[in-house]
Amino acid sequence: MFKDPFDPKALLGRGSCSCGGDHAQADHARLTAAAVPAGEEDRWNRVVDAAVLRAVFPVDAQRRQFLKTVGAATAMAAISSVLPLGAAREAFAQGGPGGGAPEKKDLKVGFIPITCATPIIMAHPMGFYSKQGLNVEVVKTAGWAVIRDKSLAKEYDASHMLSPMPIAISLGVGSNPVPWTMPAIENINGQAITLANKHKDKRNPKDWKGFRFAVPFDYSMHNYLLRYYVAEHGLDPDKDISIRSVPPPEMVANLRADNIDGYLGPDPFNQRAVFDGIGFIHLLTKELWDGHPCCAFTVSKEFATQNPNSYRALLKAIIDATAYAHKQENRKEIAKAIAPANYLNQPETVLEQILTGTYADGLGGVKKDPNRIDFDPFPWNQFAIWIMTQMKRWGQLKADVDYAKVASEVYLATDTANMMKEMGLTPPDPSKKTIVVMGKPFDPAKPDEYVNSFAIKRT
């Protein structure tokens, strides 16, 4: 989980004001305006300023006393008179240590209009891309096959994808093999099983024989978790129910038209079915696997290699936006930013219920779960290995595969960890990840043994 490294109280010491100065918090902007640009609240500037202060006054007590005595405005003005503080801020914003100006500033990033894409979407209206010197057009896209095809055709420079998709593309499952990378997870959790209202008396999956379900794509956590869930209740997902791919924006309409009995899909369409009075939330997928990956930020290996500075700037913007989205106190602001028609085109109240975790379940109750959806960018290799076991289990991946090698080549945990460190965030230990799905532990060192342990499978 994130620890906010940009908190001025943590960076500059504690005084009457969060900056450490001996003045009221309300007077901070007025007092610092003369010494710090209008973007003082920009978190990158605060990181640079704080680093400079720590270098000048390495002893915490001395630094705090100095700030309390002269105030942050005077301190930064004095330092700026002898150090190129503005240049340091600009250099950090344009790529940080070892970086440089983006080779390509005008970029297109494709997205599907779902809350899983929150960091990718919000980075546009809330300025996270522009802060990195990028002019990004976020392009709303109809479905996952279209996202994949436009990405492969290089119409998009980067894309919002389902977390299994970069693996499938790299391995040539469902398309020609093209080396693809996933440097950041977009969201964890954030899915649900939604059923039509007529099935309120059929809460036991054993009663679902003959049900017609929708998932967003064959290569999706939604497909794998639905299959896992019904199989654990004794149903064969290829024989006892039907599963078909439906673009997320079309799920509610199909439920209303009685074309499907339910879906395991992303939000906002679970909550939208409740909002429209046509469905109810059977369960959140976090009840099956708390902390599971869902969607991701992806680029081709070619783009990352040929445009390393643009890639770094994009990744920095995404990690920054993800850190911001992780914090509950920012969720209502984010809901407002991503609600408009060019983004999610949803009522703010629907998005607030999802992002804050206080929501109507469609069964007459109001539930509170702040982790209904969360945002954490770290692309655990263990996630990739689990996904490949399910591709194997259900016959999508027929050839032998070096699980660990593919995971490390596609899920770029090292890139993400390095960028997090550069940004002042603390990356997790990549070796320490526990995965338990419906009570069953997963050992990433024994993937084939895991696949063979299931009674219902296609292999």
C-alpha positions in Angstrom: 0.0 0.0 0.0 1.1 3.5 -0.6 2.8 5.9 1.9 2.4 9.4 0.5 5.9 10.7 0.1 4.6 14.1 -1.0 3.0 15.1 2.3 4.7 18.4 3.2 4.4 17.6 6.9 6.6 14.6 6.3 8.9 16.3 3.9 9.5 19.7 5.6 8.9 19.1 9.3 6.0 20.1 11.4 5.1 23.7 12.4 2.1 25.8 12.7 1.8 25.3 8.9 2.3 22.0 7.1 5.3 23.5 5.4 7.1 24.0 8.7 6.8 27.8 8.7 5.6 29.8 11.7 2.3 30.9 10.1 -1.2 29.6 9.7 -1.9 26.9 7.0 -4.5 29.2 5.5 -1.8 31.9 4.9 0.6 29.4 3.2 -0.3 30.2 -0.5 -0.1 34.0 0.1 3.3 33.8 1.9 4.9 31.4 -0.5 3.7 32.9 -3.8 6.6 35.3 -4.1 9.2 32.6 -3.7 7.6 29.6 -5.3 5.8 29.4 -8.7 2.1 29.0 -8.9 2.6 25.3 -9.1 4.0 25.1 -5.6 1.4 22.6 -4.7 2.7 20.4 -7.5 4.0 17.4 -5.7 7.1 17.1 -7.9 8.2 20.5 -6.8 7.7 19.6 -3.2 9.9 16.5 -3.7 12.7 18.6 -5.2 12.4 21.4 -2.6 12.4 18.9 0.3 15.4 17.1 -1.1 17.3 20.4 -1.4 16.3 21.3 2.2 17.5 18.0 3.5 20.8 18.4 1.7 21.3 21.9 3.1 20.1 20.9 6.6 20.7 17.2 7.0 19.9 17.2 10.7 16.1 17.1 11.1 16.1 19.3 14.2 18.1 22.0 12.5 15.9 22.0 9.5 12.7 22.2 11.5 14.1 25.0 13.6 15.3 27.0 10.5 11.9 26.6 8.9 10.1 27.7 12.0 12.3 30.7 12.4 12.3 32.1 8.8 9.3 30.3 7.2 9.3 28.2 4.0 9.0 31.2 1.7 12.1 32.9 2.9 14.0 29.6 3.1 13.2 28.7 -0.5 13.9 32.2 -1.7 17.3 32.2 0.0 18.2 28.8 -1.5 17.0 29.8 -4.9 19.4 32.8 -4.9 22.4 30.4 -4.9 21.0 27.2 -6.3 19.2 26.7 -9.7 16.1 25.4 -7.9 13.8 26.1 -10.9 16.1 24.1 -13.2 16.1 21.2 -10.8 12.3 21.1 -10.6 12.1 21.2 -14.4 14.7 18.5 -14.9 12.9 16.2 -12.5 9.5 16.8 -14.1 10.9 16.1 -17.5 12.3 12.7 -16.7 14.1 12.8 -13.4 17.6 11.5 -12.7 18.9 9.9 -15.8 16.0 10.9 -17.9 15.5 13.4 -20.7 12.9 15.2 -22.8 10.3 12.8 -24.3 11.2 11.7 -27.9 7.5 11.8 -28.7 5.2 14.2 -26.8 2.0 13.8 -28.7 0.6 10.4 -27.8 -2.6 8.4 -28.1 -3.6 6.1 -25.3 -6.6 3.8 -25.8 -9.0 3.0 -23.0 -12.3 1.2 -22.3 -14.8 3.3 -20.4 -14.6 1.4 -17.1 -13.5 2.4 -13.6 -10.6 0.0 -13.8 -9.0 2.6 -16.2 -9.3 5.4 -13.6 -5.6 6.3 -13.4 -5.2 6.3 -17.2 -8.4 8.4 -17.7 -8.0 10.9 -14.7 -4.4 11.6 -15.7 -5.8 13.6 -18.7 -8.3 16.0 -17.0 -6.3 16.2 -13.8 -3.0 17.1 -15.5 -0.8 14.1 -14.7 0.3 13.7 -18.3 0.9 17.4 -19.0 3.0 17.5 -15.8 5.5 15.1 -17.5 5.6 17.3 -20.7 3.3 15.0 -22.6 0.3 15.9 -24.8 -1.8 12.8 -24.4 -5.1 12.1 -26.1 -7.0 9.4 -24.3 -9.2 7.6 -26.8 -12.4 5.9 -25.8 -12.6 2.5 -27.5 -15.5 0.1 -28.0 -14.0 -3.2 -26.8 -11.0 -5.2 -25.9 -10.4 -6.8 -29.3 -10.4 -3.3 -30.8 -8.0 -2.1 -28.2 -5.7 -5.1 -29.0 -5.9 -4.6 -32.8 -5.4 -0.8 -32.7 -2.4 -1.3 -30.4 -0.9 -4.0 -32.6 -1.5 -1.6 -35.6 0.4 1.1 -33.7 -2.6 3.4 -33.8 -2.2 3.7 -30.0 1.1 4.4 -28.4 0.0 2.9 -25.1 -3.2 1.2 -24.0 -5.4 0.2 -21.1 -5.6 -3.6 -21.3 -6.9 -6.4 -19.2 -4.0 -7.8 -17.2 -3.9 -11.2 -19.1 -3.8 -9.5 -22.5 -0.1 -8.5 -22.7 0.7 -12.2 -21.8 -1.6 -13.5 -24.5 -0.2 -11.1 -27.1 3.4 -11.9 -26.2 2.7 -15.6 -26.5 0.6 -15.4 -29.6 -2.6 -16.6 -28.0 -5.5 -15.2 -29.9 -3.3 -13.1 -32.1 0.1 -13.1 -33.8 2.9 -13.0 -31.2 4.3 -9.5 -30.5 6.5 -8.7 -27.5 4.3 -6.7 -25.1 5.0 -5.2 -21.7 3.0 -4.3 -18.7 4.9 -1.9 -16.4 1.9 -1.1 -14.2 -1.3 -2.6 -12.9 -4.2 -0.1 -13.0 -6.5 -1.5 -10.4 -6.9 -4.4 -8.0 -10.3 -5.9 -7.2 -13.0 -3.8 -8.9 -15.1 -6.6 -10.4 -18.4 -8.3 -9.4 -20.8 -10.9 -10.4 -24.1 -9.2 -11.3 -27.3 -11.2 -11.8 -30.7 -10.2 -13.3 -33.3 -9.4 -10.6 -35.3 -12.5 -11.6 -32.6 -14.6 -10.0 -32.7 -13.2 -6.5 -33.7 -16.6 -5.2 -30.8 -18.4 -7.0 -27.8 -17.3 -4.9 -26.2 -20.8 -5.0 -24.1 -21.3 -8.1 -25.2 -25.0 -8.1 -28.6 -23.6 -9.3 -27.0 -21.8 -12.3 -27.1 -24.7 -14.8 -28.2 -23.3 -18.2 -27.3 -19.7 -17.2 -26.0 -17.4 -19.9 -23.1 -15.2 -18.7 -21.1 -12.4 -20.2 -17.4 -11.6 -19.6 -15.5 -8.7 -21.2 -13.0 -10.8 -23.1 -11.7 -14.4 -23.3 -8.3 -13.3 -22.0 -9.5 -11.6 -18.8 -9.5 -12.0 -15.1 -13.3 -11.9 -15.4 -13.4 -15.0 -17.5 -10.9 -16.9 -15.3 -12.5 -15.9 -12.0 -16.0 -16.8 -13.2 -14.7 -20.2 -14.4 -12.9 -20.7 -11.1 -16.0 -19.8 -9.1 -18.5 -22.0 -10.8 -16.0 -24.9 -11.1 -15.5 -24.8 -7.3 -19.2 -25.3 -7.0 -19.2 -28.3 -9.3 -20.2 -26.7 -12.6 -18.2 -27.2 -15.8 -18.1 -23.7 -17.3 -17.9 -25.1 -20.8 -20.8 -27.5 -20.4 -23.2 -26.4 -17.6 -23.3 -22.7 -18.4 -22.5 -20.5 -21.4 -20.0 -17.8 -21.4 -19.6 -15.2 -24.1 -17.6 -12.1 -24.6 -19.5 -8.8 -24.5 -18.0 -5.3 -24.4 -18.5 -3.9 -21.0 -20.6 -0.9 -22.1 -23.1 -3.4 -23.7 -23.5 -5.6 -20.6 -26.3 -3.6 -18.9 -28.3 -3.4 -22.1 -28.0 -7.2 -22.6 -29.1 -7.8 -19.1 -32.1 -5.6 -19.6 -33.0 -7.3 -22.8 -32.8 -10.7 -21.1 -30.1 -11.9 -23.5 -28.0 -12.9 -20.5 -28.7 -14.0 -16.9 -25.7 -12.2 -15.5 -22.1 -11.2 -16.0 -18.8 -11.1 -14.2 -17.8 -7.7 -15.3 -16.0 -4.5 -14.4 -17.6 -1.4 -12.9 -19.3 0.9 -13.4 -21.6 -1.6 -15.0 -22.3 -3.7 -11.9 -23.4 -0.7 -10.0 -25.2 0.7 -13.1 -27.4 -2.4 -13.2 -28.4 -1.7 -9.6 -28.9 2.0 -10.4 -31.2 1.1 -13.3 -33.1 -1.4 -11.2 -32.5 -4.4 -13.4 -29.9 -6.4 -11.5 -28.2 -7.0 -8.2 -24.6 -7.6 -7.0 -24.2 -11.3 -6.2 -20.7 -10.8 -4.9 -17.6 -8.7 -5.3 -14.7 -10.6 -6.9 -12.5 -9.5 -3.9 -14.5 -12.1 -2.0 -12.9 -14.7 -4.2 -9.4 -13.3 -4.2 -8.8 -10.1 -2.3 -6.2 -8.0 -4.1 -6.5 -9.7 -7.5 -5.3 -7.8 -10.5 -7.8 -6.5 -13.1 -6.6 -4.0 -15.6 -3.2 -2.6 -16.6 -1.2 0.1 -18.4 0.6 -1.5 -21.3 3.0 -0.6 -24.1 4.7 -2.6 -26.8 8.4 -3.6 -26.2 9.2 -1.7 -29.4 7.7 1.6 -28.1 9.5 1.3 -24.8 12.8 0.6 -26.5 12.5 3.3 -29.2 11.0 6.0 -27.0 12.6 5.4 -23.6 12.0 8.9 -22.3 8.4 9.0 -23.5 7.9 5.6 -21.9 9.4 6.8 -18.6 7.3 10.0 -18.6 4.1 7.9 -19.3 5.0 5.4 -16.6 5.7 8.3 -14.1 2.4 9.9 -14.9 0.5 6.6 -14.4 2.2 5.7 -11.1 1.6 9.2 -9.9 -2.1 9.1 -10.8 -2.4 5.6 -9.3 -0.9 6.8 -6.0 -3.4 9.7 -6.0 -6.3 7.4 -6.8 -5.3 5.0 -4.0 -6.1 7.6 -1.4 -9.8 7.4 -0.3 -10.0 11.2 0.3 -9.4 11.8 -3.4 -12.1 9.5 -4.7 -15.0 11.9 -5.0 -12.9 14.4 -6.8 -11.8 11.7 -9.2 -15.4 10.5 -9.8 -16.3 14.0 -10.9 -13.3 14.2 -13.2 -14.0 10.9 -15.0 -17.8 11.1 -15.2 -18.2 13.2 -18.3 -19.3 11.8 -21.7 -15.8 11.8 -23.2 -14.6 9.6 -20.4 -17.0 7.2 -18.6 -20.3 8.9 -19.4 -21.8 7.8 -16.1 -23.7 9.6 -13.2 -21.3 10.8 -10.6 -23.4 9.0 -7.9 -22.7 5.7 -9.6 -19.0 6.3 -9.7 -18.9 7.6 -6.1 -20.5 4.4 -4.9 -17.9 2.3 -6.6 -14.8 4.4 -5.7 -15.8 5.1 -2.1 -17.1 1.6 -1.5 -20.4 2.7 0.1 -22.9 1.2 -2.3 -26.4 -0.2 -2.8 -26.3 -3.9 -3.6 -29.6 -4.2 -5.4 -31.0 -6.5 -2.6 -32.2 -3.7 -0.4 -29.0 -3.2 1.5 -26.2 -0.6 1.6 -22.7 -2.0 2.0 -19.5 -0.5 2.9 -16.2 -1.8 1.6 -13.5 0.8 0.9 -11.5 -1.8 -0.9 -14.2 -2.7 -3.4 -11.7 -1.2 -5.9 -8.2 -0.1 -5.2 -5.3 1.2 -7.1 -1.8 -0.2 -6.8 0.7 -0.2 -9.8 3.0 -3.0 -8.8 3.0 -5.7 -11.5 3.7 -8.8 -9.5 5.2 -11.6 -11.5 3.2 -14.0 -9.4 0.0 -12.5 -10.9 1.3 -13.4 -14.4 2.1 -16.9 -13.4 -1.3 -17.5 -11.9 -2.9 -16.1 -15.1 -0.9 -18.5 -17.3 -2.0 -21.4 -15.1 -5.6 -20.5 -15.9 -4.8 -20.2 -19.6 -3.4 -23.7 -19.4 -6.3 -25.0 -17.3 -8.9 -23.9 -19.9 -7.0 -24.9 -23.0 -6.0 -21.4 -24.2 -2.3 -22.1 -23.8 -1.4 -25.5 -25.2 2.3 -25.4 -25.5 4.8 -25.7 -22.7 5.8 -22.4 -21.3 8.6 -21.0 -19.0 6.2 -19.3 -16.6 8.9 -17.3 -14.7 10.6 -16.1 -17.8 7.4 -14.9 -19.5 6.3 -13.3 -16.3 9.5 -11.3 -15.9 9.6 -10.3 -19.6 6.0 -9.1 -19.7 5.3 -7.8 -16.1 8.1 -5.3 -15.7 8.3 -5.3 -11.9 11.9 -4.0 -12.0 11.0 -0.9 -14.1 8.1 -0.1 -11.8 10.2 -0.6 -8.6 12.9 1.7 -10.0 10.4 4.4 -10.9 8.7 4.1 -7.6 12.0 4.6 -5.8 12.8 7.6 -8.0 9.5 9.1 -7.1 10.0 8.6 -3.4 7.6 5.7 -3.1 8.5 2.4 -1.4 8.1 -0.6 -3.8 7.3 -3.9 -2.2 9.6 -6.9 -2.0 8.9 -8.6 -5.3 9.4 -12.1 -3.7 6.8 -11.6 -1.1 3.3 -12.0 -2.5 0.8 -14.4 -1.1 -2.1 -15.5 -3.4 -5.1 -17.4 -2.1 -8.1 -17.9 -4.3 -11.3 -19.2 -2.7 -9.2 -20.5 0.2 -6.7 -22.4 -2.0 -3.1 -21.2 -1.8 -1.1 -20.7 -5.0 2.6 -21.6 -5.2 4.1 -19.7 -8.2 7.1 -22.1 -8.0 4.8 -25.1 -8.9 2.5 -23.8 -11.6 1.9 -27.2 -13.4 1.2 -28.9 -10.1 -1.4 -26.2 -9.4 -3.1 -26.7 -12.8 -3.2 -30.5 -12.4 -4.8 -30.1 -8.9 -8.1 -29.1 -10.4 -10.8 -31.7 -11.1 -12.5 -29.6 -13.7 -10.1 -28.4 -16.5 -9.6 -28.6 -20.3 -5.9 -29.7 -20.3 
